[in-house]
Amino acid sequence: MTFEQFTASIADKAPSEALAAPLAALWWDAKGDWTRAHALVDELSDKRGMAVHAYLHRKEGAEWNANYWYERAGSEHRRDQLEAEWSALVRALLSS
């Protein structure tokens, strides 16, 4: 799936079942459902899931919690703008 296909799919009612949990979480985040997005990554212990988890807490405004997850993820995805971080995460996950 390309980045363009992923972003176009946000118009759908649900994400593709083929999406891994971190990508599905970013899909739900784009739909405005932070709670559903967070539930998908809350228990993940791999670096990709933790990077998305960090982004979601940053978006929530819980900087201390976001910083914890960024550190655990060893994340280089953090950007000044949330939209740029979301795009960087999606692109990285799609290419992995």
Helices and strands as residue ranges (DSSP letters): H 3-9, H 21-30, H 34-41, H 47-60, H 63-73, H 82-95
